[in-house]
């Protein structure tokens, strides 16, 4: 349990407000690849106007981690069969990248391939159209101080 930095009180729940959403040709979860490197398309990250200033230094060629809320995922799952083999071993969701988990936070590594105002064209991205975007973070190499 965390503490509120201003009041010092215990915090038992957290509220996340999306900074934008995904615009993608992927409109059904069943058509989305399991991972971005499995044929995921390019997509647009559309930021709400109040967050446009936050991407002013993001340039074409930048690699980003996109943090999403996988809003269509089942949140009661604690086990899954990893990968594409339905006969594979059952594993705990925290040892997999399954979207179906108690807090369906998605983590996607993408490259910025275009910009248009408050929109970033990125790829590959396996998130479906309308997926809420929670945050963007630059990928920092091992040599970064």
Backbone as a ProteinNet text record, in pm:
[ID]
protein_1_A
[PRIMARY]
XXXXXXXXXXXXXXXXXXXXXXXXXXXXXXXXXXXXXXXXXXXXXXXXXXXXXXXXXXXXXXXXXXXXXXXXXXXXXXXXXXXXXXXXXXXXXXXXXXXXXXXXXXXXXXXXXXXXXXXXXXXXXXXXXXXXXXXXXXXXXXXXX
[TERTIARY]
84.8	0	90.2	58.4	136.6	84.5	154.4	113.5	98.4	-2.3	-22.6	93.4	170.8	288.4	256.1	135.5	99	36.9	-44.1	-115	-57.2	27.3	85	-11.6	-131.4	-232.5	-209.8	-254.6	-247.4	-338.4	-290.6	-368.5	-401.8	-529.9	-570.8	-618.7	-644.5	-678.5	-614.7	-602.7	-532.5	-620	-614.1	-693.4	-598.1	-619.4	-538	-625.6	-576.3	-649.2	-571.9	-632.1	-561.6	-518.5	-402.8	-353.9	-399.6	-455.1	-501.3	-549.7	-548.1	-598.3	-527.9	-548.8	-491.2	-593.4	-547.9	-627.2	-556.8	-624.5	-562.1	-660.3	-605.8	-687.9	-731.1	-667.5	-707.5	-831.5	-944.6	-1068.3	-1125.3	-1071.1	-1116.7	-997.1	-1012.5	-904	-854.7	-945	-907.8	-818.7	-814.9	-730.4	-595.1	-578.2	-451.9	-348.8	-225.7	-121.1	-90.5	-34.1	0	107.6	200.6	312.1	327.6	386.3	407.7	494.2	591.3	682.7	623.9	495.6	427.9	333.2	376.4	298.4	202.2	223.8	135.6	154.6	46.9	55.9	105.2	126.9	147	11.3	15	-108.1	-78.2	-181.9	-168.3	-192.4	-109.5	-135.9	-190.6	-313.6	-379.4	-382.9	-312.7	-309.5	-417.3	-474.2	-569	-494.4	-562.7	-495	-412.5	-458.2	-384.9	-251.5	-223.6	-97.4	-6.2	-46.6	34.3	174.6	185.4	316.6	413	361.2	444.9	519	477.3	547.4	628.7	651.5	720.7	860.6	927.5	1063.4	1068.8	954.5	951.1	961.3	1064.1	1090.6	1077.5	1062.7	1061.5	1192.2	1182.3	1298.8	1314.6	1242.3	1247.9	1179.3	1240.2	1175.6	1108.2	984.1	904.8	848	825.2	738.2	602.4	500.2	363.4	295.8	242	172.3	22.9	-48	-190.5	-272.8	-402.1	-498	-575.3	-557.3	-618.4	-764.6	-844.8	-982.6	-1075.2	-1037.3	-1121.7	-1078.8	-975.9	-923.1	-1013.6	-1007.8	-1077	-989.8	-1048.2	-969.8	-970	-1036.4	-1042.9	-945.9	-866.9	-777.6	-650.7	-612.3	-484.6	-394.8	-451.2	-371.3	-407.1	-315.6	-336.3	-247.3	-273.9	-183.3	-107	22.1	103.5	119.8	125.6	153.1	33.6	63.4	-40.9	-81.6	-19	-46	-145.8	-273.6	-373.6	-349.7	-258.8	-227.9	-105.1	-49.8	69.3	38.5	141.9	122.4	49.4	-29	-96.8	6.1	7.4	103.9	31	92.5	39.1	54.8	-45.6	-42.1	76.5	128.9	239	371.8	373.8	493.4	473.8	368.3	338.6	309.1	289.6	247.7	99.2	23.5	-119.7	-187	-279	-353.2	-456.8	-494	-598.7	-536.9	-557.2	-493.9	-568.6	-546.7	-622.6	-612.2	-495.4	-476.1	-417.7	-503.2	-458.4	-381.1	-261.2	-172.5	-91.7	-91.4	-14.2	115.2	221.1	351.8	395.7	415.8	444.6	567.7	665	780.8	755.4	761.9	733	838.9	838.9	920.9	828.3	864.5	787.2	826.4	726.7	753.2	691	611.5	551.9	488	463.2	398.3	297.9	192.3	93	28.5	83.9	31.7	41.5	-72.5	-76.8	-92.8	-53.8	-63.3	74.5	103.1	228	194.8	257.6	243.8	353	314	409.5	389	489.3	474.7	593.2	577.7	449.8	374.2	241.1	159.7	42.7	35.6	-66.8	-191.8	-208.6	-328	-441.6	-564.1	-679.8	-725	-800.7	-855	-931.6	-904.3	-972.8	-905.5	-796.3	-726.6	-676.7	-707.6	-658.7	-506.2	-443.3	-299.4	-281.4	-204.6	-181.3	-56.5	48.2	175.4	265.7	365.8	471.4	603.9	697.8	830.9	934.2	1043.3	1147.3	1220	1262.1	1346.9	1487.6	1548	1682.4	1776.7	1885.3	1981.7	2065	2135.4	2219.9	2332.7	2371.5	2481.6	2435.6	2305.4	2252	2285.1	2334.1	2371.1	2253.9
-116.3	0	123.7	219.7	341.9	448.9	561.7	675.3	797.8	877.8	1003.7	1095.5	1146	1226.5	1360.2	1411	1539.7	1525.4	1421.8	1406.7	1296.4	1211.1	1102.7	990.2	996.9	894.8	772.9	658.1	535.9	548.3	500	498.2	353.1	324.1	185.8	162.9	269	253	367	345.2	439.7	471.5	594.2	637.1	680	624.7	658	727.3	836.6	909.4	899.5	840.5	826.6	961.5	960.2	1079.6	1080.8	970.1	959.4	818.8	784	653.9	610.8	485.3	425.7	433.2	474.9	461.2	356.9	244.3	131	62.5	-5.7	-90.2	-217	-248.4	-364.5	-325.9	-385.2	-347.3	-459.8	-579.7	-692.1	-756.6	-788.7	-850.2	-977	-1055.5	-1180.6	-1163.7	-1044	-1018.3	-959.2	-924.1	-863.6	-973.2	-953.6	-1051.3	-1047.9	-1157.5	-1163.3	-1062.6	-1038.1	-946	-855.2	-739.2	-645.4	-701.1	-785.9	-839.1	-958.3	-983.1	-1091.9	-1037.1	-932.8	-878.2	-767.3	-701.6	-590.7	-472.8	-400.1	-286.1	-159.7	-57.6	76.2	127.9	225.2	284.5	428	503.5	639.1	638.2	712.1	745.6	887.4	904.5	1035	1087	1197.6	1254.4	1360.5	1367.2	1472.7	1606.1	1714	1842.7	1889	1862.5	1909.5	1838.4	1734.7	1661.5	1680.6	1760.8	1780.2	1831.5	1923.6	1980.1	1871.5	1765.5	1658.1	1577.9	1588	1513.2	1605	1726.8	1822	1777.6	1699.8	1654.9	1511.2	1451.5	1316.2	1329	1269.8	1284.1	1150.5	1159.3	1039.1	964.6	835.1	752.1	719.8	792.1	765.6	632.9	553.4	432.1	465.8	422.1	450.8	323.1	327.7	230.8	299.3	236.2	285.9	202.9	270.1	202.1	222.5	111.4	116.7	47.8	73.9	1.6	-89.3	-219.4	-316.9	-336.9	-240.2	-226.1	-341.7	-422.1	-534.7	-666.7	-663	-785.6	-833.5	-963.4	-1023	-1000	-948	-908.2	-1010.7	-1121.7	-1221.6	-1337.7	-1334	-1444.8	-1442.1	-1556.4	-1570	-1674.6	-1755.3	-1853.1	-1843.2	-1889.3	-1884.8	-1988.9	-2013.3	-2093.4	-1992.5	-1983.4	-1882.5	-1915.7	-1811.1	-1828.1	-1875.8	-1930.2	-1970.4	-2116.6	-2193.3	-2336.3	-2363.6	-2389.5	-2411.9	-2538.6	-2624.9	-2746.5	-2728.1	-2607	-2580	-2582.8	-2571	-2576.5	-2452.5	-2472.8	-2362.2	-2291.1	-2157.8	-2077.1	-1965	-1914.9	-1797.5	-1674.9	-1586.8	-1472	-1379.3	-1376.1	-1284.2	-1334.4	-1454.7	-1504.7	-1502.1	-1432.8	-1423.3	-1277.8	-1254.8	-1123.1	-1122.4	-1214.9	-1221.4	-1089.5	-1041	-920.2	-945.6	-1070.6	-1106	-1125.7	-1026.3	-1022.1	-922.3	-923.8	-834.3	-685.7	-639.3	-500.7	-505.3	-495.6	-518.1	-400.5	-380.9	-277	-337	-269	-314	-236.4	-304.9	-243	-279.3	-178.2	-199.2	-118	-182	-109.2	-78.9	49.1	93.8	194	220.7	327.6	432.9	558.4	667.9	678.6	667.1	673.1	796.6	872.7	994	1075.8	1204	1295.6	1379.7	1415.8	1506.8	1579	1693.8	1768.4	1687.1	1660.5	1583.7	1434.7	1389	1246.1	1193.2	1072.5	1005.1	878.2	861	735.6	642.9	524.8	432.7	291.9	210.7	71.1	-9	-137.1	-207.1	-197.7	-194.2	-183.7	-280.8	-373.8	-478.5	-441.5	-316	-271.2	-242.2	-271.4	-250.5	-104.8	-68.6	65.5	104.8	224	274.4	242.1	166.1	131.8	259.1	279.7	397.8	394.6	509.2	525.2	595.9	533.1	589.6	674.9	634.6	706.3	666.2	748.8	722.2	744.1	654.8	669.4	634.1	710.7	677.4	550	475.6	359.4	412.7	377.1	424.5	306.4	322.1	214.2	190.9	78.9	41.3	141.3	214.9	309.8	446.8	463.1	591.8	613.2	733.4	764.2	798.2
0	0	0	-86.4	-93.3	0.6	1.9	85.3	-3.7	27.2	-42.2	-5.5	-103.6	-71.4	-5.7	-24.7	34	172.6	191.8	319	406.4	351.8	429	459.9	403.6	429.6	341.1	389.5	310.1	188	75.1	-48	-79.1	-93.8	-119.2	-261.3	-336.3	-477	-555.3	-684.7	-770	-890	-935.3	-1049.4	-1160.3	-1277.7	-1393.4	-1496.2	-1551.3	-1653.4	-1783.9	-1886.9	-2014	-2070.6	-2136.2	-2204.9	-2349.9	-2395.6	-2533.4	-2563.2	-2691.5	-2734.2	-2862.7	-2895.9	-3016.5	-3129.3	-3248.6	-3371.1	-3455.7	-3478.5	-3546.3	-3639.4	-3739	-3825.4	-3753.2	-3640.7	-3560.5	-3480.5	-3513.8	-3445.3	-3359.4	-3371.8	-3290.5	-3222.5	-3095.1	-3019	-3087.2	-3143	-3208.1	-3329.3	-3387.4	-3503.8	-3466.6	-3340.9	-3296.5	-3269.8	-3317.4	-3284.4	-3135	-3084.1	-2941.4	-2905.1	-2995.5	-2971.1	-3092.2	-3071.2	-3179.6	-3290.7	-3256.2	-3357.7	-3432.8	-3416	-3486.4	-3592.8	-3661.9	-3772	-3735.3	-3623.4	-3584.4	-3680	-3708	-3799.3	-3729.5	-3810.5	-3755.7	-3708.4	-3619	-3566.3	-3524	-3499.5	-3446.9	-3296.9	-3224.3	-3084.5	-3086.8	-3045.6	-3047.9	-2905	-2881.2	-2746.7	-2730.7	-2611.1	-2579.1	-2586.9	-2626.6	-2645.2	-2525.4	-2404.8	-2286.8	-2267.8	-2347.1	-2335.6	-2456.7	-2554.6	-2675.2	-2643.8	-2549.8	-2515	-2467.5	-2411.3	-2358.1	-2463.3	-2590.7	-2696.6	-2787.4	-2743.4	-2831.2	-2869.7	-2786.6	-2817	-2867.3	-2893.3	-2949.2	-3100.7	-3157.8	-3300.4	-3372.6	-3503.7	-3586.6	-3563.2	-3544.9	-3515.4	-3368	-3281.9	-3138.1	-3107.4	-3020.7	-2970.3	-2837.8	-2824.8	-2705.1	-2645.4	-2515.2	-2450.2	-2438.9	-2492.9	-2481.3	-2372.8	-2274	-2164.9	-2187.5	-2201.1	-2232.8	-2124.9	-2128.4	-2044.7	-2139.6	-2124.1	-2214.3	-2174	-2214.2	-2167.5	-2205.3	-2302.6	-2343.4	-2279.8	-2197.6	-2135.4	-2022.2	-1998.8	-1883.7	-1760.1	-1653.3	-1536.1	-1423.9	-1441	-1334.3	-1356.7	-1461.3	-1495.9	-1410.7	-1359.2	-1288.1	-1351.7	-1441.9	-1516.2	-1663.1	-1747.2	-1891.4	-1957.4	-2083.2	-2165.1	-2249.5	-2229.8	-2297.5	-2445.3	-2527.6	-2669.5	-2749.1	-2867.1	-2961.5	-2950.1	-2862.5	-2852.4	-2740.1	-2774.5	-2669.5	-2588	-2633.9	-2557.9	-2469.3	-2468.4	-2387.7	-2239.1	-2157.3	-2012.3	-1959.6	-1856.1	-1788.3	-1702.1	-1712.9	-1638.3	-1566.5	-1460.7	-1391.9	-1480.4	-1482.4	-1573.4	-1549.2	-1427.6	-1400	-1455.5	-1512.2	-1580.3	-1731.3	-1777.5	-1920.6	-1956.5	-2085.9	-2133.2	-2170.4	-2115.7	-2144.2	-2106.7	-2191.9	-2155.7	-2046.6	-2028.6	-1933	-1795.4	-1708.3	-1576.6	-1489.4	-1358.4	-1270.2	-1305.6	-1340.9	-1383.9	-1524.4	-1626.8	-1763.7	-1823.7	-1771.9	-1823.1	-1937.5	-2050.9	-2166.3	-2177.1	-2217.2	-2238.6	-2379.3	-2463.6	-2605.1	-2644.2	-2705	-2756.5	-2903.6	-2937.7	-3073.7	-3118.5	-3248.4	-3305.7	-3363.5	-3345.8	-3403.6	-3550.8	-3639.3	-3783.4	-3847.5	-3771.7	-3824.5	-3713.7	-3746.7	-3652.3	-3727.6	-3658.5	-3713.9	-3596.1	-3558.6	-3444.4	-3316.7	-3255.1	-3131.2	-3153	-3270.8	-3303.1	-3340.8	-3294.7	-3329.7	-3406.2	-3522.1	-3597.9	-3547.1	-3497.9	-3437.2	-3492	-3475.4	-3514.1	-3466.4	-3460	-3469.8	-3337.1	-3345	-3223.5	-3232	-3136.4	-3136.7	-3058.4	-3020.7	-2947.5	-3045.4	-3002.7	-3089.3	-3086.4	-3188.3	-3202.2	-3076	-3025.3	-2906.7	-2774.9	-2778	-2653.6	-2585.7	-2458.1	-2386.9	-2369.6	-2392.3	-2370.3	-2236.7	-2146.8	-2013.8	-2007.1	-2080.2	-2069.9	-2185.4	-2209.7	-2307.3	-2237.6	-2261.2	-2202.1	-2307.1	-2315.4	-2413.2	-2373.1	-2474	-2449.7	-2429.5	-2318.6	-2286.3	-2293.5	-2368.2	-2384.5	-2260.2	-2259.9	-2146.1	-2123.4	-2228.1	-2215.2	-2166.3	-2142	-2097.5	-1950.6	-1916.6	-1778.6	-1698.7
[MASK]
+++++++++++++++++++++++++++++++++++++++++++++++++++++++++++++++++++++++++++++++++++++++++++++++++++++++++++++++++++++++++++++++++++++++++++++++++

